[in-house]
Amino acid sequence: AQREGFGGAAYLISYAVGSMIVNAAMWLIYFLYCLHQRRYNFRDAVDALPDFHFDKLWMPGCLAGSLYSVANFGSILAVTYLGQGVGFSLCQVQILVSGLWGIFYFK
């Protein structure tokens, strides 16, 4: 793909913006559902939404998001330089590793 001038790393910004838009749309849809369930009482609908717990979850959330971003960028580079057959297969080994980790470590 790289020889033809295609590289996946250029699409990471649009992927991030699209993910943010979809996430905001899902929260809006859920809020509208709660608003409908609470007979259009705005305060009850806001109270029905789950708490964010920013004070406890900001560090694990930022760490998980950063690790996912690095891994996503690495998988794009692997597919770009190694090709679909080898690069994508190596990226999907994570499923096997995490499954074995769960079986043998957490039993």
N, C-alpha and C positions, 0 to 999 in steps of 0.2 A: 504494500500500500504506500510505503514511503517513496518508492521509486516513481510512482505516478503522481506524487505531489500531495497525497492525502495524509494527514496526521490528525489523530484524535485529540491531542492536547489542546488544540485551538477551540474545541467545543466545550471545554470544562466550564467556562464562564456562563455560556448559555444553558448548560445543564444545571448549574447552581441557581440561576435566576428562575428557570422553569420549576425546579424543586421548591423554591421559596414560594412561588405563585400557587402551586398545587397545594402546598401545606397550608397557606393562608386560606385558600378556597375551601379546603376540607374543614378547617376550624369554623369558617363562616357558615358552611352547610350544617355543621353540628350545632352551632349556636342558634341558627334558624329553627332547627328541629326542637331544641330545648325551649325556644321561645313559643313555638306552636304547642308543645306539650304543656307548658305553663300558662296557657290561654293568653298569650301575648303580654304577659307581665314581665317587663324588662328586668327588673331587679331579681325576680325569682329565676329567670333564665341565666343571668350572670352568676348567681349563686349555685346553679346546677352544674356549671362548668367545673372541671377538675382544677385543683390548685396546681400552680407551676412549681412551687418549692424552689425558687431561684436561689435562696440562701444555702441550700444543701446540694443542689444538683447542677450548679453552673460549672464546677470543675470537671465532674465526670462527663457532662454533656459536651463541653468544649474538647476534652481529650478524645472522646469517642468520635466526634465530628472531624477532628484533625486527623486521627488515625484512618478514618474512612476516606478522607480526601486524599491522603498520601497513597493509600492502597488503590484507590480508583485511578489516580494518575499513573501509578506503577503498572497497573494492568493495561492501561491504554498504551503506555510505552512498550510493554512486552508484546502486545499484539502488533504494534506498529513495526517494531524491529525484528521480531521473530516470526511474524505471520500468524494467520488465524489458527492453523493446525497446532503449532507448538505453543504459541503465546497464550491462546485462550485455554488450552488444555492445562497448562501450568497454573493459570489463574484459578481454574476450577478444582484444583487439587485441595484447595482450602476446605471444601466440603468434606472430603475424606479425612483430612487432618483434624478438623473440629469434631467430626463424628467419632473418630478413634479416641480423641482426647476426652470426649464425654463418656465413652464406654469404659475406657481403662482407668481414667483418673477419678471421675465422679461416681462411677459404678451405679 
